[in-house]
Amino acid sequence: MEGKIRKAEEILKSLEKVLVAFSGGVDSSVLLKISLDSLGRNRVIAVTAVSPIHPAAEKKEAVKIAAELKATHLFIETGELKDSRFMSNPPERCFYCKEALFSMMEEIRSLRGFNAVVDGTNRDDSGDYRPGEKAGRMFGVRSPLREAGMTKEDVRRYARQSGLPCWDKPSNSCLASRIPYGQDISLERLSRIHSGEKYLYSLGFREVRLRDYGDLARIEIPPVQLRDAVSMKERIAARLKKYGYHYITLDLEGFRSGSMNNVLKGSPSLKNEKEKSSRRDERRR
């Protein structure tokens, strides 16, 4: 891992002044720390997107970590809910989200005289369907952790050794990812997903996804906690029905990050994207 860290540092030093796409998750927190250690506080700016698609708690955690690292921290309102392409929820939905983020970051980069925008993508992220990476390529966004060959395990290990409080934080994604492709996104749906997940977390579940199918809610939690959920089924069902769901289901396969992408598996577009990503990583290595 030490060699990978040095490689990431070399990449960042070659860029000299960077804007870090910073969500407050473990990947972007590690990238921010390495950037600050490599370049110094005057050559790094953390930029966090603010939008109803991101839980409010995520912003609070980002603020806390940026403050602990003594990083300059900016917020931008990305406005995805004003984009009809995003709201119609096609399989390439994440492209429109990242397009909004990176276009705004590019404006900040140009105005402030910085050299690059970087994000916290790691090597393991190449295994899933990630249309947002196309937007990153459009704007020349660099991914130093992935380019250095860092895996998710490397990232968490480094975060723990560095004392970052988010080292064991579960991975998260935007609330829109809880809605099946092709079903319209709305502020109402995002709000009830957020409320439902917040309630489930309050019951002690470590990882939660509340998949919104309109009248039906499908709950994903770690398989080892399925019995706990069953024992609280009346409480959970009663609360989620207050948020507007008529039917409450518990997924017997448990929590799976990106499970909504299962409907895309085997599609030519997904296969092509994975092959292109693999070739890019090989060239960088």
C-alpha positions as CSV (number, residue, x, y, z in Angstrom):
1,M,0.0,0.0,0.0
2,E,2.9,2.4,0.8
3,G,4.0,2.2,-2.9
4,K,0.5,3.1,-4.0
5,I,0.3,6.0,-1.7
6,R,3.6,7.4,-3.1
7,K,2.3,6.9,-6.6
8,A,-0.9,8.9,-5.7
9,E,1.3,11.6,-4.2
10,E,3.4,11.8,-7.3
11,I,0.3,12.2,-9.5
12,L,-1.0,14.9,-7.3
13,K,2.3,16.8,-7.2
14,S,2.4,16.7,-11.0
15,L,-1.0,18.4,-11.0
16,E,0.3,21.1,-8.5
17,K,-3.1,22.7,-7.6
18,V,-6.3,20.6,-7.4
19,L,-10.0,20.8,-6.7
20,V,-11.2,17.7,-4.9
21,A,-14.7,16.4,-5.4
22,F,-15.4,15.8,-1.8
23,S,-18.5,13.9,-0.5
24,G,-17.2,13.1,3.0
25,G,-17.1,9.4,2.3
26,V,-13.9,7.4,2.9
27,D,-12.6,7.5,-0.7
28,S,-12.9,11.3,-1.1
29,S,-11.6,11.9,2.5
30,V,-8.5,9.8,1.8
31,L,-8.0,11.7,-1.5
32,L,-8.4,15.0,0.3
33,K,-5.8,14.1,3.0
34,I,-3.3,12.8,0.5
35,S,-3.8,16.0,-1.6
36,L,-3.3,18.2,1.4
37,D,-0.2,16.3,2.6
38,S,1.3,16.4,-0.9
39,L,0.5,19.9,-2.0
40,G,-0.3,22.0,1.1
41,R,-3.5,23.8,2.1
42,N,-3.1,26.7,-0.4
43,R,-3.1,24.3,-3.4
44,V,-6.1,22.2,-2.5
45,I,-9.9,23.0,-2.4
46,A,-12.5,20.5,-1.3
47,V,-15.8,21.0,-3.2
48,T,-19.0,19.4,-2.0
49,A,-22.3,19.1,-3.9
50,V,-25.5,20.1,-2.1
51,S,-28.7,18.7,-3.4
52,P,-31.9,16.9,-2.2
53,I,-30.4,13.7,-3.7
54,H,-27.8,13.7,-0.9
55,P,-28.9,13.0,2.7
56,A,-28.4,16.0,5.0
57,A,-26.1,13.9,7.3
58,E,-23.6,13.6,4.5
59,K,-23.1,17.3,4.3
60,K,-22.5,17.5,8.1
61,E,-19.9,14.7,7.9
62,A,-18.2,16.4,5.0
63,V,-18.0,19.7,7.0
64,K,-16.6,17.9,10.0
65,I,-13.9,16.0,8.1
66,A,-12.8,19.0,6.0
67,A,-12.5,21.1,9.2
68,E,-10.4,18.4,10.9
69,L,-8.1,18.4,7.9
70,K,-8.1,22.2,7.8
71,A,-9.1,22.2,4.2
72,T,-10.6,25.1,2.3
73,H,-14.1,23.9,1.7
74,L,-16.7,25.1,-0.9
75,F,-20.3,24.0,-1.5
76,I,-22.1,24.1,-4.8
77,E,-25.8,23.5,-5.5
78,T,-25.9,21.2,-8.5
79,G,-29.6,21.5,-9.3
80,E,-30.2,18.0,-10.8
81,L,-33.9,18.3,-10.0
82,K,-34.2,21.0,-12.6
83,D,-32.8,18.7,-15.3
84,S,-35.6,16.7,-17.0
85,R,-33.0,14.2,-18.3
86,F,-32.0,13.3,-14.8
87,M,-35.6,13.4,-13.5
88,S,-36.8,10.9,-16.1
89,N,-34.3,8.4,-14.5
90,P,-32.7,6.7,-17.5
91,P,-29.9,4.2,-17.0
92,E,-27.4,7.0,-17.7
93,R,-28.9,9.1,-14.9
94,C,-25.5,9.4,-13.1
95,F,-24.0,10.9,-16.2
96,Y,-26.3,14.0,-15.9
97,C,-25.6,14.3,-12.2
98,K,-21.8,14.2,-12.6
99,E,-22.0,16.5,-15.7
100,A,-23.6,19.1,-13.5
101,L,-21.0,18.7,-10.7
102,F,-17.9,18.6,-12.9
103,S,-19.1,21.5,-15.2
104,M,-19.4,23.7,-12.1
105,M,-16.1,22.5,-10.7
106,E,-14.4,23.2,-14.0
107,E,-15.7,26.8,-13.8
108,I,-14.3,27.2,-10.3
109,R,-11.0,25.6,-11.4
110,S,-10.6,28.0,-14.2
111,L,-11.6,31.1,-12.2
112,R,-9.2,30.2,-9.3
113,G,-6.3,29.3,-11.6
114,F,-6.1,25.6,-10.5
115,N,-4.8,22.9,-12.7
116,A,-7.1,19.9,-12.3
117,V,-10.3,18.4,-10.8
118,V,-9.8,15.1,-9.0
119,D,-12.2,12.5,-7.6
120,G,-11.9,9.6,-5.2
121,T,-12.6,6.7,-7.6
122,N,-10.6,3.7,-6.6
123,R,-9.6,0.6,-8.6
124,D,-12.5,-1.6,-7.4
125,D,-15.0,0.9,-8.7
126,S,-14.3,-0.3,-12.2
127,G,-16.5,-3.4,-11.6
128,D,-19.9,-1.7,-11.5
129,Y,-21.9,0.3,-14.0
130,R,-20.8,3.9,-13.6
131,P,-22.0,6.2,-16.4
132,G,-20.8,9.2,-14.3
133,E,-17.3,8.3,-15.3
134,K,-18.1,9.4,-18.8
135,A,-18.8,12.9,-17.5
136,G,-15.5,12.8,-15.7
137,R,-13.6,12.1,-18.9
138,M,-15.4,14.9,-20.7
139,F,-14.1,17.4,-18.2
140,G,-10.6,15.8,-17.8
141,V,-11.2,14.7,-14.2
142,R,-8.3,12.7,-12.8
143,S,-8.7,9.8,-10.3
144,P,-5.3,9.6,-8.5
145,L,-6.4,6.7,-6.2
146,R,-7.4,4.5,-9.1
147,E,-4.4,5.5,-11.2
148,A,-2.1,4.5,-8.4
149,G,-3.9,1.1,-8.2
150,M,-5.5,1.7,-4.8
151,T,-8.3,-0.8,-3.9
152,K,-11.1,-0.2,-1.5
153,E,-9.2,-2.2,1.1
154,D,-6.2,0.0,0.6
155,V,-8.3,3.1,1.0
156,R,-9.9,1.9,4.3
157,R,-6.6,0.7,5.7
158,Y,-4.9,4.1,5.0
159,A,-7.9,6.0,6.4
160,R,-7.7,4.0,9.6
161,Q,-3.9,4.4,10.0
162,S,-4.4,8.1,9.3
163,G,-7.0,8.5,12.0
164,L,-9.8,9.5,9.7
165,P,-13.2,9.1,11.5
166,C,-14.9,7.7,8.4
167,W,-12.5,4.8,7.9
168,D,-15.2,2.2,8.5
169,K,-18.1,4.3,7.1
170,P,-20.3,2.2,4.8
171,S,-20.4,3.1,1.2
172,N,-23.3,5.3,0.2
173,S,-24.9,6.6,-3.0
174,C,-27.4,9.3,-3.9
175,L,-31.0,8.8,-3.0
176,A,-32.1,8.7,-6.6
177,S,-30.3,5.3,-6.9
178,R,-33.1,3.8,-4.8
179,I,-35.7,4.4,-7.6
180,P,-35.9,1.8,-10.5
181,Y,-34.6,3.1,-13.8
182,G,-37.5,4.5,-15.9
183,Q,-39.6,5.6,-13.0
184,D,-39.6,9.4,-12.5
185,I,-37.7,10.9,-9.7
186,S,-39.5,13.4,-7.6
187,L,-38.7,15.5,-4.5
188,E,-41.5,13.6,-2.7
189,R,-40.0,10.2,-3.4
190,L,-36.5,11.4,-2.4
191,S,-37.9,12.8,0.9
192,R,-39.7,9.6,1.9
193,I,-36.6,7.5,1.0
194,H,-34.5,9.7,3.2
195,S,-37.0,9.6,6.0
196,G,-37.3,5.8,5.8
197,E,-33.6,5.2,5.7
198,K,-33.0,7.6,8.6
199,Y,-35.5,5.7,10.7
200,L,-34.0,2.3,9.8
201,Y,-30.6,3.5,10.7
202,S,-32.0,4.7,14.1
203,L,-33.0,1.0,14.8
204,G,-29.3,0.0,14.6
205,F,-29.0,-1.3,11.0
206,R,-25.5,-0.5,9.8
207,E,-26.1,-0.5,6.1
208,V,-29.5,0.3,4.6
209,R,-31.1,0.8,1.2
210,L,-34.8,1.6,0.9
211,R,-35.7,0.8,-2.7
212,D,-38.8,2.8,-3.8
213,Y,-41.2,1.1,-6.2
214,G,-44.1,3.6,-5.7
215,D,-46.5,1.9,-3.3
216,L,-44.0,-0.7,-2.4
217,A,-40.8,-0.3,-0.3
218,R,-38.1,-3.0,-0.6
219,I,-35.7,-2.9,2.3
220,E,-32.1,-4.1,2.0
221,I,-30.0,-4.6,5.2
222,P,-27.0,-6.9,6.0
223,P,-28.1,-10.5,6.0
224,V,-26.9,-11.0,9.6
225,Q,-29.5,-8.5,10.7
226,L,-32.5,-10.0,8.8
227,R,-33.8,-11.6,12.0
228,D,-33.6,-8.3,13.8
229,A,-35.7,-6.7,11.1
230,V,-38.3,-9.5,11.3
231,S,-38.5,-9.1,15.0
232,M,-39.4,-5.4,14.5
233,K,-41.6,-5.9,11.5
234,E,-44.7,-4.3,13.0
235,R,-42.8,-1.1,14.0
236,I,-41.0,-0.8,10.7
237,A,-44.2,-1.4,8.6
238,A,-46.2,1.1,10.6
239,R,-43.5,3.8,10.3
240,L,-42.9,3.3,6.5
241,K,-46.7,3.4,5.8
242,K,-46.8,6.8,7.4
243,Y,-44.3,7.9,4.7
244,G,-46.7,6.8,2.0
245,Y,-45.8,3.1,1.2
246,H,-48.6,0.6,1.1
247,Y,-46.5,-2.6,1.0
248,I,-43.3,-3.2,2.9
249,T,-41.0,-6.0,1.9
250,L,-37.7,-7.3,3.3
251,D,-35.2,-8.5,0.6
252,L,-34.0,-12.0,1.7
253,E,-30.7,-11.5,-0.2
254,G,-29.8,-8.6,2.1
255,F,-27.9,-5.5,1.3
256,R,-26.2,-5.3,-2.1
257,S,-24.7,-2.0,-3.3
258,G,-25.9,-1.2,-6.8
259,S,-28.6,-3.9,-6.9
260,M,-30.7,-1.7,-9.1
261,N,-28.2,-2.3,-11.8
262,N,-29.1,-6.0,-12.0
263,V,-31.7,-5.2,-14.6
264,L,-28.9,-3.9,-16.9
265,K,-26.6,-6.8,-16.6
266,G,-25.9,-8.4,-19.9
267,S,-26.9,-5.3,-21.8
268,P,-24.5,-4.3,-24.6
269,S,-24.0,-0.8,-23.2
270,L,-23.0,-2.0,-19.7
271,K,-20.6,-4.6,-21.2
272,N,-19.0,-2.0,-23.4
273,E,-18.5,0.5,-20.6
274,K,-16.8,-2.2,-18.4
275,E,-14.5,-3.2,-21.2
276,K,-13.5,0.4,-21.9
277,S,-12.9,1.0,-18.2
278,S,-10.7,-2.1,-17.9
279,R,-8.6,-1.0,-20.9
280,R,-8.1,2.5,-19.5
281,D,-6.9,1.0,-16.2
282,E,-4.5,-1.3,-18.0
283,R,-3.0,1.6,-19.9
284,R,-2.5,3.7,-16.7
285,R,-0.8,0.7,-14.9
